[in-house]
Amino acid sequence: MTGEGSEERASAYDPGSMPASSLVLRKAVWYRRPWFLIVLTIAVLVAVSVAADLPHRLTTAQDAADQNATIALINTDIAACSYALTESYGFYNDWRHGSLTSAQSQQVPPLLAQDQTSCTLASGPLYDLSNNIQPVDTAAGRKIDSAYQEVIRWATNDAKDAVTDIIAAITQPAHRAAAQRDLRRRDAYLRADRVRVEQLVAAAAAILHRPLTPLHLPKLPPLATS
């Protein structure tokens, strides 16, 4: 009788005798197990990350918008140096024309010192210009990047040195002649830099077949000669 009971229990749990739907259910539950869900989640995250890193083609409109955004940042950061250089030219020309009053002559040297600082990396805007701008790497963007590098040289080399020459010409009689010679040389560089920047922006606009925001380097007044 014991043998019969054992046979009955074995028969009751024989997988071959169970309904097909119950067998299917038991075989399918593996995809709900935690290890599979974790592996699946990791696989999805890796796929999304790889897709995000793949290069994608910018539309011309988006490319132009990106270049205009870069130019706007450059214009913002260069504004203080542009103003300082223009002001320094004004002081120099007034001094050469003999139109500065005694009171103004006393005010000019400290103002020129401030102008000089505005065109160095000690100036917050120029530090930002040199370190925190990255043009988008497209054919047009490479032209804007070249213009950007020209602007940095325009400010931190030629503009700064032009103001230094103006300070020496006005306040250091022993170095006046040498300072004025160097100022004329710097003035030629500044004007050539501006033309080059305009050409590079125009080249980027030609690639995009649409106008771009101008880069605002100042049109400097001619240096007074007497």
Buried (B, 14 or more C-beta within 10 A) or exposed (E): EEEEEEEEEEEEEEEEEEEEEEEEEEEEEEEEEEEEEEEEEEEEEEEEEEEEEEEEEBEEEEBBEBBBEBBEBBBEBBBBBBEBBBBBBEBBBBBBEEEBEEEEBEEBEEBBEBBBBBBBBEBEBBEBBBEEBEBBEBEBBBBBBBBBEBBBEBBBBBBBBBBBBBBBBBBEEEBBEEBBEBBEEBBEBBBEBBEBBBBBBBBBBEBBEBEBBEBBBBEBEEBEEE
